[in-house]
Amino acid sequence: MHTLPDDRARLVFEMENVAGLTIQRMSTAASSPGHKDTLFIHLEDLMTDTRMERFEQMFSHFGVSPAYMPLALAVAFKNSVFNPQMKRSKHITSGRSELWRSVFNDDLCARFREYHPDVVEKLGYSW
């Protein structure tokens, strides 16, 4: 990927390859009756969940017992992008939610729709 000329080329490469496969799997899961008990969590929700409500819902869904819930929530808070004490890593570029909206111009949105026509809406997002 580092040999590709720019971020646009890298994003298109991802859409066509591993990220594209992941997106297709998410789309299949969202529309499959076999996944009716699947809990879909948007990263943007977790990035702004300062009251930890979505985290608690997610941990409950995973089977975390009430006795361990305070510990699970404390660990989640400690590692959340909204925690001012959280150590940044190379995978956290800004901590802003929906950063993709500033990166995906009309051309990239069109390419994404070409590869994954209805997945944005199917997963509960909007353009």
GIPE-V64213 format. One line per field, one symbol per residue. ss: DSSP state (H for helix, E for strand, - for the rest). burial: b if it has 9 or more other C-alpha atoms within 8 Angstrom, else e. Layout:
ss: ???
burial: ???
This chain:
ss: ------HHHHHHHHHH-HHHHHHHHHHHHHH-HHH-------HHHHHH----HHHHHHHHHH---HHHHHHHHHHHHH---------------------HHHH--HHHHHHHHHH---HHHH-----
burial: eeeeeeeebbebbbbbeebbbebbebbebbeeeebeeeeeeeeebbbebeebebbbebbbeeebeeeebeebbeebbbbbebbeebeeeeeeeeeeeeeeeeebeeebbebbbebbeebbebbeeee
